[in-house]
Amino acid sequence: MTDRFERPVPAGVAPPVAPYAAVVVSGDTVYVSGQVAFDPDREVVGDDIRTQTRQTIANLERCLRAAGCELTDVTRIGAFLARRPDIGGFNEAYAEAFSAPYPARTTVVAGLSDRILVEIEAIAKVPPGPAPAGREDG
């Protein structure tokens, strides 16, 4: 059976340890699994919401680029925060990366792993044009 999906491998992002793909491309839609504030060696970057949000969005952007997209191609964001008081700081860091017209977004306060303050997943639409050179299928 032929695989109907592409699973590009994003450079500079710690690979998942659980059984899932970081990125899946299906037609012109890109699904990015939840990203957190890990560096490539799986160390948490930062201990505050702004720093972790910036690192998480940088990882999200690396995943999108592996699939031929940019942050401006994102249509929907799912954001999960460990602590309700962090919503303001999260919004500040988020607004540094995304501008109007913003993607649709759901933000939920949820229990996350130790030291992880934010997790972000995304859906994007691949822009028209040829597939990026070097995109790898997983």
Backbone as a ProteinNet text record, in pm:
[ID]
protein_1_A
[PRIMARY]
MTDRFERPVPAGVAPPVAPYAAVVVSGDTVYVSGQVAFDPDREVVGDDIRTQTRQTIANLERCLRAAGCELTDVTRIGAFLARRPDIGGFNEAYAEAFSAPYPARTTVVAGLSDRILVEIEAIAKVPPGPAPAGREDG
[TERTIARY]
83.3	0	88	54.3	129.9	90.9	191.4	166.4	109.1	-6.5	-72.3	-24.2	57.3	99.7	251	298.1	440.8	465.1	580.2	617.6	757.8	768.7	900.2	963.7	1094.3	1168.7	1228.6	1181.2	1230.4	1370.4	1459	1593.9	1588.3	1668	1678.3	1569.8	1485.9	1378.8	1404	1394.7	1412.5	1309	1351.7	1254.2	1162.4	1039	946.2	998	971	1006.5	886.1	768.5	645.6	614	520	489.6	398	456.1	383.3	482.5	432	513.2	503.7	614.1	612.6	531.9	540.1	474	414.8	292.5	230.2	172.4	202.7	146.7	47.9	-74.6	-180.1	-237.6	-203.1	-244.7	-181.3	-264	-209.2	-228.6	-252.6	-270.2	-154.4	-103	7.7	-42.7	-16	-52.2	77.4	94	212.7	169	228.2	199.7	246.9	195.7	230.6	380.4	425.8	566.1	579.2	694.2	723	859	904.2	1026.3	1153.3	1164.4	1286.7	1386.4	1515.8	1619.4	1642.4	1730.8	1749.4	1794.6	1853.7	1898.1	1792.8	1670.5	1558.1	1573.8	1644.7	1654.7	1553.1	1485.8	1387.4	1459.8	1414.1	1470.2	1382.4	1438.2	1366.5	1280.5	1254.7	1168.7	1053.7	1032.5	919.7	838.9	715.3	623.1	668.6	723.2	764.7	877.4	979.3	1093.1	1048.4	968.3	922.7	831.6	748	661.2	745.4	846	933.5	1002.5	1055.2	1122.6	1023.4	905.4	802.2	762.3	744.3	708.8	824.5	948	1063.6	1062.4	1031.1	1020.7	904.8	792.2	677.2	716.3	788.7	831	925.7	1015.8	1104.9	1024.1	922.9	836.2	762.5	710.9	638.8	731	851.9	946.7	982.8	990.8	1020	909.6	791.3	676.9	649.6	737.3	720.2	631.1	613.4	525.5	602.8	534.6	582.9	473.3	503.9	403.2	281.9	303.3	192.5	95.7	134.7	47.7	-40	-21.6	-97.7	-241.9	-334.8	-476.9	-538.6	-478.5	-532.9	-421.9	-435.1	-341.7	-420.6	-363.4	-411.2	-301.4	-329.2	-228.6	-273	-177.4	-203.9	-106	-158.9	-76.7	-88.6	20.9	20.4	-46.6	-38.9	-88.4	-171.9	-288	-377.1	-311	-233.7	-172.4	-73.7	-32.9	62.9	-1.8	-133.3	-200.8	-153.3	-136.2	-90.3	48.2	141.5	277.2	280.3	197.1	186.4	137.9	32.9	-20.3	83.2	163.4	267.7	369	420	518.1	455.3	332.2	259.3	245.5	212.5	193.1	323.3	438.5	566.2	582.3	520.3	536.2	419.4	300.4	179.8	120.5	71	6.9	-126	-205.8	-337	-321	-404.9	-514.4	-460.1	-493.3	-441.5	-505.2	-433.9	-498.1	-609.2	-702.6	-798.3	-718.2	-765.6	-687.6	-777.5	-739.8	-799	-686.3	-710.5	-611.4	-675.6	-608.6	-661.9	-557.4	-601.3	-512.6	-523.8	-410.3	-409	-285.7	-292.1	-175.8	-71.5	48.6	158	268.8	368.3	481.1	557.2	642	726.1	804.2	808.1	885.7	835.3	738.7	683.6	564.8	571.9	467.3	371.2	412.2	329.4	355	249.6	258.2	168.7	219	143.7	140.8	20.2	1.7	-55.9	-41.7	-87.9	-136.7	-221.9	-263.4	-231.4	-173	-137.1	-175.6	-179.6	-207.4	-79.2	-35.4	85.2	58.3	148.1	126.7	145.8	85.6	101.6	248.7	285.7	422	481.4	605.3	669.5	701.3	707.3	745.9	889.2	922.2	1057.6	1159.9	1276.5	1385.2	1431	1457.5	1512.9	1410.1	1280.5	1180.2	1192.5	1200.4	1219.1	1089.3	1062.2	947.3	995.5	915.1	954	904.3
-117.7	0	124.4	220.9	344.1	438.9	501.4	598.9	725.4	768.9	885.9	1016.3	1009.8	1128.1	1142.2	1265.4	1292.5	1323.9	1282.7	1310.1	1370.7	1500.3	1562.9	1563.2	1555.5	1554.4	1693.7	1768.4	1904.9	1907.6	1983	2000.6	2090.8	2058.8	2143	2123.3	2021.2	1991.9	1853.5	1843.4	1713.4	1615.5	1497.7	1401.4	1348.7	1314.7	1261.4	1130.9	1111.6	984.5	891.7	948	868.5	834.5	743.8	702.2	800.7	908.7	1005	1079.9	1138.9	1222.1	1367.1	1439.8	1581.6	1661.3	1619.6	1690.9	1589	1614.7	1532.4	1626.6	1597.3	1673.3	1582.3	1630.7	1558.6	1653.8	1630.7	1724.1	1858.4	1963.5	2097.2	2140.7	2043.4	2072.8	2013.9	2093	2051.8	2048.5	1937.1	1919.7	1910	1996.8	1993.6	1949.3	1840	1790.9	1892.3	1879.2	1971.9	1986	2109.5	2142.9	2207.6	2184	2243.5	2312.2	2365.2	2446	2362.7	2255	2174.4	2231.4	2219.8	2241.8	2107.1	2100.2	1973.4	1856.6	1885.8	1780.3	1745.4	1792.5	1765.6	1831.3	1942.2	2021.1	2134.2	2163.6	2270.6	2405.3	2493.4	2627.1	2723.6	2783.6	2883	2825.1	2910.8	2869.7	2967.9	3055.3	3148.6	3133.8	3178.8	3156.5	3226.9	3346.9	3417.6	3344.7	3305.7	3235.2	3101.6	3027.9	2898	2914.3	3016.8	3038.4	3070.4	3154.6	3188	3062.7	2978.4	2855.6	2759.9	2748.7	2660.6	2705.6	2836	2887.6	2869.1	2882.7	2856.2	2710.3	2617.5	2476.2	2454.3	2519.3	2511.1	2560.6	2671.3	2727.5	2632.3	2566.7	2468.2	2353.5	2309.7	2202.6	2248.6	2369.1	2422.5	2435.1	2484.4	2500.9	2367.3	2262.5	2129	2084.5	2140.9	2105.7	2211.4	2311.2	2413.4	2528.4	2549.8	2655.9	2752.9	2862.4	2962.5	2985.8	3063.9	3096.1	3165.5	3242.2	3312.4	3217.3	3090.3	2990.9	2916.9	2944.9	2876	2925.3	2829.5	2863.7	2841.1	2749.8	2719.1	2682.9	2731.2	2701.4	2639.9	2537.5	2485.6	2511.4	2585.3	2618.4	2563	2504.6	2444	2504.9	2566.4	2631	2555.6	2551.1	2481.3	2564.6	2698	2783.9	2899.7	2920	3028.5	3166.8	3198.1	3331.4	3360.3	3259.1	3278.4	3325.1	3336.6	3370.7	3506.1	3604.6	3736	3730.1	3665.5	3652.1	3569.9	3466.3	3385.7	3472	3551	3637.5	3738	3791.5	3887.2	3821.2	3704.5	3634.7	3585.6	3541.3	3493.8	3606.7	3728.1	3843.1	3889.2	3848.8	3877.7	3796.5	3678.9	3587.7	3591.8	3615	3616.2	3756.4	3797.7	3928.4	3914.3	4019.4	4017.9	4004.7	3930.6	3853.6	3726.2	3705.3	3592.7	3461.7	3350.2	3219.9	3199.9	3112	3069.8	3005.7	3019	2965.4	2922.2	2811.4	2766.7	2763.2	2819.5	2817	2750	2648	2568.2	2561.8	2574.8	2550.7	2402	2333.3	2187.1	2143.4	2025.7	1968.6	1928.8	1981.3	1946.9	1880	1831.6	1764.3	1860.2	1805.4	1885.9	1989.1	2112.3	2223.3	2273.5	2207.1	2252.8	2343.3	2468.9	2566.8	2585.4	2545.4	2567.7	2459.5	2421.2	2330.6	2390.1	2390.1	2448.3	2351	2328.7	2249.8	2342.2	2302.4	2392	2314.8	2383.2	2337.8	2453	2418.9	2521.3	2474.2	2567.9	2538.1	2563	2463.4	2477.6	2583.1	2681.5	2782.6	2722.3	2783.5	2731.8	2736	2644.8	2639.4	2502.8	2482.8	2352.3	2317	2187.4	2140	2184	2213.8	2257.6	2148.1	2189.1	2094.3	2036.6	1908.8	1845.4	1801.1	1816	1770.3	1618.9	1571.6	1429	1367.2	1247.1	1171.3	1079.9	1068.5	985.6	848.1
0	0	0	-81.8	-91.5	20.6	80.1	185.2	121.6	166.3	109.2	171.4	271.3	343.1	338.3	344.8	360.2	507.2	555.8	693.7	694.2	661.6	659.1	797.6	800.6	926.2	946.2	1045.5	1064.5	1125.7	1064.9	1118.3	1240.7	1341.9	1460.1	1563.3	1544.3	1640.2	1699.8	1831.5	1896.7	1841.2	1797.4	1743.7	1853.8	1816.9	1917.4	1978.1	2106.1	2170.4	2174.3	2155.9	2151.7	2005.3	1982	1845	1771.1	1720	1637	1549.6	1442	1353.3	1399.9	1391.9	1426.5	1325.2	1197.1	1088.5	992.6	946.4	843	738.2	611.2	500	429.2	415.6	345.2	240.5	115.2	10.2	34.9	45.7	71.4	216.6	304.7	446.4	527	618.4	705.3	848.7	915.5	1055.8	1135.8	1233.3	1318.5	1457.5	1503.9	1638.7	1741.7	1861.3	1967.7	1986.1	1983	2005.2	2141.3	2204.3	2334.7	2327.5	2438.3	2443.5	2456.6	2379.1	2379	2279.4	2314.9	2215.7	2146	2045.4	1973.1	2060.7	2178.4	2269.8	2374.5	2355.5	2442.8	2581.7	2586.6	2709.8	2701.8	2812.1	2815.8	2810.5	2721.5	2707.5	2786.5	2890.6	2968.3	3078.3	3177.8	3288.5	3309.1	3208.7	3213.3	3085.2	3086.6	2974.9	2847.4	2857	2735.6	2663.8	2738.2	2678.3	2620.6	2696.3	2646	2524.5	2523	2406.5	2283.5	2298.2	2184.3	2130	2218	2174.6	2109.9	2167.2	2112.5	1972.6	1953.7	1821.4	1723.7	1769.1	1681.8	1635	1724.8	1686.4	1589.8	1616	1525.9	1387.1	1382.4	1254.2	1180.2	1250.6	1187.3	1126.3	1198.6	1147	1021.2	1024.5	908.9	787.9	809.6	698.1	635.5	716.3	661.5	566.6	582.4	498.4	391.2	378.5	276.2	316.5	445.4	496	585.2	616.5	710.9	814.6	915.2	1015.6	952.8	847	781.3	711.1	694	630.8	731.5	859.9	964.9	964.8	967.4	970.7	1108.4	1186.4	1318.7	1414.6	1538.6	1647.5	1762.6	1823.8	1950.8	2051.8	2157.2	2258.3	2393.4	2463	2593.1	2692.5	2797.2	2898.8	3029.6	3102	3230.3	3340	3327.2	3435.8	3381	3436.1	3393	3401.6	3506.2	3513.3	3398.9	3324.8	3215.3	3084.8	3079.9	2954.3	2900.3	2983.5	2938	2875.6	2944	2890.5	2763.2	2757.9	2636.6	2521.4	2543.9	2437.8	2389.3	2479.4	2440.2	2346.8	2384.4	2300.9	2170.8	2177.5	2059.4	1957.4	2005.4	1917.7	1852.6	1905.1	1839.8	1711.7	1706.5	1593.8	1495.9	1545.7	1462.1	1462.4	1346.6	1336.5	1264.8	1271.8	1207.5	1055.7	991.7	1048.9	1113.8	1239.1	1316	1272.3	1296.1	1275.8	1379.1	1348.8	1450.3	1563.8	1687.8	1800.1	1914	1974.1	2099	2201.1	2318.7	2425.9	2546.8	2597.2	2706.7	2817.9	2941.1	3055	3085.8	3079	3092.9	3170.4	3226.4	3293.4	3189.5	3200.8	3110.2	3189.7	3119.5	3184.1	3275.2	3359.3	3448.1	3367.6	3416.7	3359.8	3225.5	3163.6	3036.1	3066.2	3021.7	3049.2	2932.7	2810.5	2692.7	2588.7	2518.9	2404.1	2295.8	2171.7	2061	1944.2	1889.2	1768	1661.3	1533.7	1427.6	1306.2	1230.4	1097.9	1004	888.6	789.9	650.8	560.1	420.1	341.6	263.3	182.3	75.5	63.6	-39.9	-179	-280.8	-416.6	-458.8	-545.2	-596.3	-577.3	-622	-609.9	-466.1	-438	-304.8	-277.6	-152	-121.3	-147.7	-198	-221.7	-89.6	-86.9	31	133.3	101.5	197.3	209.2	332.5	356.8	405.2	356.7	405.6	515.2	621.5	736	725.9
[MASK]
++++++++++++++++++++++++++++++++++++++++++++++++++++++++++++++++++++++++++++++++++++++++++++++++++++++++++++++++++++++++++++++++++++++++++

